[in-house]
Structures are given as structure tokens and as C-alpha cells.
Amino acid sequence: MAATGTEQTEPGTYYVSTPIYYVNDAPHLGHAYTTVAGDVLTRWHRQRGEKVWYLTGTDEHGQKIMRTAEANGVSPQEWCDRLVEEAWKPLWEHLEIANDDFIRTTEQRHTDRVQEFVQDLYDRGEIYQGGYAGPYCVACEEYKTYAELLDGEGEYAGQKLCPIHKKPVEMLKEENYFFKLSEYGERLLAHYAENPDFIQPESARNEVVQFVRQGLEDLSISRSTFDWGVKIPWDDKHVIYVWIDALLNYATAVGYGADPERFADVFPADVHLVGKDILRFHAVIWPAMLMANGLPLPKRVVANGWLMVGGEKMSKSNLTGISPQQLTGHFGVDAYRWYFLRAIAFGQDGSFSWEDFSARYTSELANDYGNLASRVAAMVGKYFGGTLPDGSAAHGDAEQALVEALGKAVSEADDRIGEQLDFAGGIAAVFDFVKQVNGYLTEQEPWKVAKDTSDEARARLATILYTAAESLRACAVLLNAVMPDTSQKLWDSLGAEESLGALADQRIGDAARWGRLPAGATVTKGAALFPRLED
């Protein structure tokens, strides 16, 4: 992980961000789901040969974190430092997240710029002082409307609940500063209409459009009942509302107010990945803030669905939080990265189950893909002494069908993963090709061809095994973004590192170019890519 924030990017940078995550507790599967998706997307674009900037980080201000720290007997800063260094950063390293920066909202490079941004809005007449009273959810760090609250039952009978956290809201009344959000409704609707892909998926877009059409209220952008936050620069009795503070990370991390040249090169983001429960902040408040300050808007805000277990959103508050390490310890990191993007359509809610993970692992990873790699390496070792033979002599219709199938798989995977963020569809395209290669070997029966010692049969055997090995070469490239460790092992097994160079340097656009793996490459059979699972 690179996390310095000082590296320079060049024009044309593909900029992707995750939400910055609250550090009130350790990360769970939901956090990891979004972060792995961003990692696969940016690795894919790197493999296209593009310049990429991938940002993640932590949101460390606000009342929720202050109360959590107090409950644990430490200061908010001590709590944040502990969680970031002992839980968040180690998990991203464990999951092989290749982020280019890790922004913390308590860093001075962020807080100074937040004050500058808000001061600029104030100077432009976009902020005024007023008062507000209403129901407030500390967990959401958001005032709620009465219409969206739920009636409590059982222990919460007679109370109004947050619709997301199912916990009672608090009634707050305070003097605040307000951002003139109500003035941006028509401009936002016009932007949505002119840029239909700005909010994805379509269901999320429709929800936001309907919300804005109902009319926007001015937004309280300060709090005066607690002090854990960035001070309002012209009135230090107030701290900046944590969401205004947090959203600005996408600008402060890439040079806003500090490095104009870099900021112009990288900003705005190509893709903001967010959970659907925080979509309005990113698709309404964030673009309005940028409009107010004369800055360009992100190209896409993409909302992923919720991971569900037992019919409820996966979260600590619902007691359904599951540690990613519980799964990686059993299935492995690469299988973990693969499963959630393969099994759940990105943008939709999806249910996780141990049984489904086990079944998919065994069927697709171990039996289809891992077994294919193992069989091919074993046969090259057995019949050609571990040296990849020249497969050109007997190349025929069956081989040409695979060449064409590979071209289709590469094109479809590139469009689905790189453009549509349809990870499940892109991965499925690659694994459909894996099935075709397995079918090819079943039909060609190289183990039977090997029994014939004639020159013609020998040439045919060489073609069959070269075709299978060259197909695996392409699979290693196509799956590198999803399963980097496994892909590297396969790349090494095929002798491709010595003959073609580093796997990371292989381009998606070249994956379908047939014949790249040279005859004479040393093929070795290593340990199983996907070992049999223990019960």
C-alpha cells in the first residue's frame, strides 16, 4: 500500500474513491466489499495501461466517534489512531488493496483545506446563520425528517427510530450555520438530465431525482453542542458538520488548495463508490457544494447495494457484522475477493451464505479453474518434459474456436468491468471461457492422443497442450485484477514471467492476441491454486 499522498500523477488520471469509513469500530464485510470493488476497478484500468489514482481513508470526526471514544475511556484522537493502525490499514493490506493514498480527516492536510473551502462558501454568500430543531440520528450523523422515522416497538415502544439503524433518534435544537442547498435543486435536476450516467444504478438515480424534485431544504453545516471536529474559521464555537468535512476528502487528498497543478490533473473523480445509504450525501449535497464553489462535478456516483445476512443489512449495530478474516482464513484472500464480486450483482442487495461461498469455490475455482491449470501443467511435464511445445503445426478448427471465444471473453470482460462496473458479468465472461477450455480438453482427449507415437499424433498433442496453456496465459491476465496472488502463481507456473515479463505489465488489450506465450517456456506444476476446503 502506498499511503503518502505526495506522489504526482499526470493528465488523464483515472480517479476512483471509496467512501471514507467511520472509525467507530473495526471494518466488516460491507466495508471490505466496496473497497475490494474499487481495487478491482482500478487494477483493471492499470492493466489497460492507464494512469490511476485510488483513494480510500477514514472519517474521524463527529459525535458518534466522540461518544464511542468516551465509552472506551480514551480521547477521540487516541481512538481513531488505534482503530486506523490496528484494524483498518492492516485489513486493506491483508486484502491486497492497492490504494494510492489513505486520507484521514484528522490530518492537517485535510483540516486546513476544509476550513478554506467553507470560508470560501461563506465569503460567496452561500452560508448564513440560523437555528434548527429536529430529530437527529447520531449513528447517521444526520437530521431526519419526521416522515421517514419508524415507530418503535418492544423496548423502543413510543419512540421514533432511525429507518437505517433502527435506534431511537434524539431531539436536538441548536444555533447553526446553513448552506443554501435549497437554491441548487433545479441545477442538480438539470445536471442529472444532461448526464444520465451520473448516478448509478438507475434505481438509485430515480430515487435521488424524486428526492430533489420534492424540494430541498437548506443544510445545517455546523454543530455547537460538541467540539470534536474542524472549527468554523470565523466562529470557533462551532465545528463543521461531519458530512461537509468528510465529503471534502475527495478534493483535499488530491491537492485542493495546496497543489493546483495536481488538482487540475486528477480532480474530479471518475467514479465515487458509495453505499446506497449515503447516496444522497454524494449525489445531492456534494455536487451542490462543488457548484457553489465553482468546481467540476464527479463523472459518476455509483451506489452498491447492501450485503445481507439473515435478511438484514450487515452491520455491527444489527449484530450481523462478520470479520473478513473469518472468511479469508478458510477460503483464502483471492477467493474472498472473487466471491463477493462474482456472486452479487454490483449495485443490488445480495445475500451472503457460507454454503454458497463453499459451493462456488469448489465448483468454479477448484474444479473448473484450478484443476484446469493443474492438469495442463502436469501433462506438459509428463509428455514434453516441462517445456511448452510449439503448437502451430496442427492448429485447426477446434483451436480457432477457442481463439475466437477468447476474443469475445476479453471484449466482454473489459466492457463490463472497466466501463459498466458489472463485476459479476465480467468475471462470468472469463469463467465461461475457462469452461470452454475444459470442454476443449475433454473433447480432444490429449491423454489418449499421447498413446500414439506417430509424428502426426505428436504434433497434435503439442497443439492441444499449447492451446490450453496459451488460454491459461490469457486467464492469468484477465483475472489479475480480481485474484492477484493466484494469477501470479499461474503466471509463474506457465514460465510467462521470464518470457513475457511482469504480469502487471501485461495489457488487457493484448490478452486476446493469440500466440504470445512462446514455445520453449518452462512450465512447472506447483501447489493447487485453490486447495480443497477443510470441513
Secondary structure, DSSP 8 states (H G I E B T S, - for coil): ----S-----TT-EEEEEEEEE-SS---HHHHHHHHHHHHHHHHHHHTT--EEEEEEEE--SHHHHHHHHHTTS-HHHHHHHHIIIIIHHHHHHTT---SEEEETTSHHHHHHHHHHHHHHHHTT-EEEEEEEEEEETTTTEE--GGG-EE--GGGTTSEE-TTT-SB-EEEEEEEEEE-GGGGHHHHHHHHHH-TTSEESHHHHHHHHHHHHT----EE-EE-S---S-EETTEEEEEE-HHHHHHTHHHHTTTTTT-HHHHHHH-S-SEEEEEGGGHHIIIIIHHHHHHHTT----S-EEEE--EEETTEE--TTTT----HHHHHHHH-HHHHHHHHHHHS-TTS-EE--HHHHHHHIIIIIIIIIIHHHHHHHHHHHHHHTTB-----TT--HHHHHHHHHHHHHHHHHIIIIIII--HHHHHHHHHHHHHHHHHHHHHH-HHHHTT--SHHHHHHHHHHHHHHHHHHHHHHHHTTTT-HHHHHHHHHHTTHHHHH--GGG--GGGTT-TT-S-TT-B----S-SS-----
